[in-house]
Amino acid sequence: MTTVAAPYWVSELRDLVVALQRGRWAIARWEDLGPDEDLAHWQAAVREACTTDIDPLFLDIPRRSLTIVLNAAVPAPDDEQIHLSIAAVEASRFTGHPIRLKYDLDQ
């Protein structure tokens, strides 16, 4: 395992931008993108909200209805971290339990 931070759940755009700035990444479940699951609109909103030190990279996984978003300006998670993150989201979908409590971004 590398030193790249583990993923966690964020729901607010501001929190996502701060997470990306701090070298974290997030996984967006398409069902959480709104009633139309408008992925293109969501990605455009993320790009617009990012500061100049964030280069948002979106990895869409259509078979799982997921998008991983990370900051391409910092080291990317390794394959194991991505697979574990996807498994955590899938387990959350199945059980209805959150991935983990929201990280306090204000610290």
Buried (B, 14 or more C-beta within 10 A) or exposed (E): EEEBBBBBBBEEBEBBBBBBBEBBBBBBBBEEBEEEEEBEEBBEBBEEBBEEEBEBBBEBBEEBBBBBBBBEBBEBBEEEBBEBBBEBBEEBBEEEEEBEEEBEBEE
